[in-house]
Amino acid sequence: MKKIILIAVLATGLCATAQKRIRGDVELTPYIGYHSSTYSSTSGADGLNTLQFGVLGDFYFNNR
């Protein structure tokens, strides 16, 4: 089972990075995230739940 998971992770990594980039391309990637903290202390501080959203941008200067 471990071998199957390892092969799947490696294959996904190779496929995900095999994209051709062209000079002057602009890529915009939206993202949404949710974070939950289970921090607790004796001073009464509780965990914190947050929602994140935004856009990441990439601009390619050359063909490498």
NUKE-135196 format. One record per residue (C-alpha): x, y, z; chain; residue number from 1; residue in one letter. Coordinates in nm, 2 decimals. Layout:
REM residues N
<rec <X; Y; Z>; 'A'; NUM; 'A'>
...
REM end
This chain:
REM residues 64
<rec <0.00; 0.00; 0.00>; 'A'; 1; 'M'>
<rec <0.28; 0.24; 0.08>; 'A'; 2; 'K'>
<rec <0.44; 0.17; -0.26>; 'A'; 3; 'K'>
<rec <0.12; 0.26; -0.44>; 'A'; 4; 'I'>
<rec <0.08; 0.59; -0.25>; 'A'; 5; 'I'>
<rec <0.45; 0.68; -0.32>; 'A'; 6; 'L'>
<rec <0.41; 0.60; -0.69>; 'A'; 7; 'I'>
<rec <0.09; 0.81; -0.71>; 'A'; 8; 'A'>
<rec <0.25; 1.11; -0.54>; 'A'; 9; 'V'>
<rec <0.56; 1.09; -0.76>; 'A'; 10; 'L'>
<rec <0.36; 1.06; -1.08>; 'A'; 11; 'A'>
<rec <0.14; 1.35; -0.98>; 'A'; 12; 'T'>
<rec <0.44; 1.57; -0.91>; 'A'; 13; 'G'>
<rec <0.59; 1.49; -1.24>; 'A'; 14; 'L'>
<rec <0.27; 1.56; -1.44>; 'A'; 15; 'C'>
<rec <0.19; 1.87; -1.25>; 'A'; 16; 'A'>
<rec <0.52; 2.04; -1.32>; 'A'; 17; 'T'>
<rec <0.54; 1.94; -1.69>; 'A'; 18; 'A'>
<rec <0.39; 2.25; -1.83>; 'A'; 19; 'Q'>
<rec <0.54; 2.48; -2.09>; 'A'; 20; 'K'>
<rec <0.57; 2.85; -2.00>; 'A'; 21; 'R'>
<rec <0.59; 3.12; -2.26>; 'A'; 22; 'I'>
<rec <0.76; 3.45; -2.21>; 'A'; 23; 'R'>
<rec <0.51; 3.72; -2.12>; 'A'; 24; 'G'>
<rec <0.24; 3.49; -1.99>; 'A'; 25; 'D'>
<rec <0.04; 3.60; -1.69>; 'A'; 26; 'V'>
<rec <-0.13; 3.33; -1.48>; 'A'; 27; 'E'>
<rec <-0.39; 3.42; -1.22>; 'A'; 28; 'L'>
<rec <-0.49; 3.15; -0.97>; 'A'; 29; 'T'>
<rec <-0.78; 3.19; -0.73>; 'A'; 30; 'P'>
<rec <-0.76; 3.02; -0.39>; 'A'; 31; 'Y'>
<rec <-0.99; 2.96; -0.09>; 'A'; 32; 'I'>
<rec <-0.86; 2.83; 0.24>; 'A'; 33; 'G'>
<rec <-1.00; 2.75; 0.58>; 'A'; 34; 'Y'>
<rec <-0.78; 2.72; 0.89>; 'A'; 35; 'H'>
<rec <-0.87; 2.58; 1.23>; 'A'; 36; 'S'>
<rec <-0.66; 2.61; 1.54>; 'A'; 37; 'S'>
<rec <-0.71; 2.39; 1.85>; 'A'; 38; 'T'>
<rec <-0.48; 2.60; 2.06>; 'A'; 39; 'Y'>
<rec <-0.58; 2.63; 2.43>; 'A'; 40; 'S'>
<rec <-0.41; 2.77; 2.73>; 'A'; 41; 'S'>
<rec <-0.46; 2.84; 3.10>; 'A'; 42; 'T'>
<rec <-0.52; 3.21; 3.03>; 'A'; 43; 'S'>
<rec <-0.85; 3.14; 2.86>; 'A'; 44; 'G'>
<rec <-0.74; 3.18; 2.50>; 'A'; 45; 'A'>
<rec <-0.94; 2.96; 2.26>; 'A'; 46; 'D'>
<rec <-0.87; 2.83; 1.91>; 'A'; 47; 'G'>
<rec <-0.92; 3.04; 1.61>; 'A'; 48; 'L'>
<rec <-1.10; 2.97; 1.28>; 'A'; 49; 'N'>
<rec <-1.02; 3.18; 0.98>; 'A'; 50; 'T'>
<rec <-1.12; 3.19; 0.61>; 'A'; 51; 'L'>
<rec <-0.87; 3.30; 0.35>; 'A'; 52; 'Q'>
<rec <-0.94; 3.39; -0.01>; 'A'; 53; 'F'>
<rec <-0.76; 3.57; -0.28>; 'A'; 54; 'G'>
<rec <-0.57; 3.56; -0.61>; 'A'; 55; 'V'>
<rec <-0.21; 3.46; -0.68>; 'A'; 56; 'L'>
<rec <-0.04; 3.60; -0.99>; 'A'; 57; 'G'>
<rec <0.26; 3.48; -1.19>; 'A'; 58; 'D'>
<rec <0.43; 3.66; -1.48>; 'A'; 59; 'F'>
<rec <0.70; 3.48; -1.68>; 'A'; 60; 'Y'>
<rec <1.00; 3.68; -1.80>; 'A'; 61; 'F'>
<rec <1.17; 3.41; -2.01>; 'A'; 62; 'N'>
<rec <1.12; 3.06; -2.16>; 'A'; 63; 'N'>
<rec <1.32; 2.86; -1.90>; 'A'; 64; 'R'>
REM end
